[in-house]
Amino acid sequence: MSDTNREIHELLVDYSDALRDGCIPAFLKSLTREEAERIASSWEFWDATEISRILNGVGFADKAVAPNVSLFISRVDAEIASRLKKSKASLPGKRRSRTGSAAKRESRA
């Protein structure tokens, strides 16, 4: 990716390598202004990148792992429980003042 002013086919090869290696940001940083403009205006490049993504997905499908979100869900549940406890802890003070004022009203009547 060190060449400057690469042609579309060279950019596609570099993009495919970056996609395979998981370093798309490095590929994007390596682009010169002229290369970026050429990519942006080239439908041929975008069609080829879509094919590269599909082939990459098929090629690595057996190695792809679905993310385990159980840890995330348990942390969210714990945060919700913590917030519920905090809100319940603050409510009795408010309830006492309400019941206290209601008790005062009853004693006045």
C-alpha positions in Angstrom: 0.0 0.0 0.0 3.0 2.3 -0.2 2.6 3.1 -3.9 1.2 6.5 -4.7 -1.3 7.2 -7.5 -2.3 3.6 -7.8 -4.7 2.6 -10.6 -8.2 1.3 -9.8 -7.2 -2.3 -10.2 -4.3 -1.8 -7.8 -6.5 0.0 -5.3 -9.0 -2.9 -5.5 -6.2 -5.4 -4.8 -5.0 -3.4 -1.8 -8.6 -3.0 -0.6 -9.1 -6.8 -0.8 -5.9 -7.4 1.1 -7.0 -4.9 3.8 -10.5 -6.5 4.0 -8.9 -9.9 4.4 -6.5 -8.7 7.0 -9.1 -6.6 8.8 -7.3 -3.3 8.4 -9.6 -1.2 6.2 -8.8 2.0 8.2 -5.1 1.6 7.3 -6.1 1.2 3.6 -8.2 4.4 3.8 -5.4 6.3 5.5 -3.0 5.2 2.7 -5.1 6.9 0.0 -3.9 10.0 -1.6 -6.4 12.8 -2.5 -6.3 11.8 -6.2 -6.8 8.1 -5.4 -9.8 8.9 -3.1 -11.4 11.1 -5.8 -10.8 8.3 -8.4 -12.4 5.7 -6.0 -15.4 8.0 -5.3 -16.1 8.5 -9.0 -15.6 4.9 -10.0 -18.7 2.6 -10.1 -16.4 -0.2 -11.3 -14.4 0.0 -8.0 -17.6 0.0 -5.9 -19.0 -3.0 -7.7 -15.7 -4.9 -7.3 -15.5 -4.0 -3.6 -19.0 -5.5 -3.1 -17.9 -8.7 -4.8 -14.8 -8.7 -2.6 -16.9 -8.4 0.5 -19.2 -11.2 -0.6 -16.2 -13.5 -1.4 -14.5 -12.6 1.8 -17.7 -13.4 3.8 -18.0 -16.7 2.0 -14.3 -17.5 2.4 -14.3 -16.9 6.1 -17.8 -18.0 6.9 -16.6 -21.1 8.8 -14.3 -19.0 10.9 -16.9 -16.3 11.6 -18.2 -16.5 15.1 -21.5 -15.0 16.2 -20.9 -12.6 19.1 -21.8 -13.8 22.5 -24.0 -11.0 23.9 -24.8 -12.7 27.2 -22.2 -10.8 29.1 -23.5 -7.5 27.7 -27.1 -8.4 28.5 -26.2 -9.4 32.1 -24.4 -6.1 32.5 -27.4 -4.2 31.2 -29.6 -6.1 33.6 -27.4 -5.4 36.5 -27.4 -1.6 35.6 -31.2 -1.7 35.4 -31.4 -3.4 38.7 -29.0 -0.9 40.2 -31.0 2.0 39.0 -34.2 0.5 40.2 -32.7 0.0 43.7 -31.5 3.6 43.7 -34.9 4.9 42.6 -36.7 2.8 45.3 -34.2 4.0 47.9 -35.1 7.6 47.2 -38.8 7.0 47.1 -39.5 6.2 50.7 -38.2 9.7 51.8 -40.7 11.2 49.3 -43.5 8.9 50.4 -42.9 9.7 54.1 -43.3 13.4 53.4 -46.5 12.7 51.4 -47.9 10.4 54.1 -46.8 12.8 56.8 -48.7 15.7 55.2 -51.7 13.4 54.7 -51.6 12.5 58.3 -51.5 16.1 59.3 -54.5 16.8 57.1 -56.4 14.0 58.8 -55.5 15.3 62.3 -56.6 18.8 61.4 -60.0 17.6 60.3 
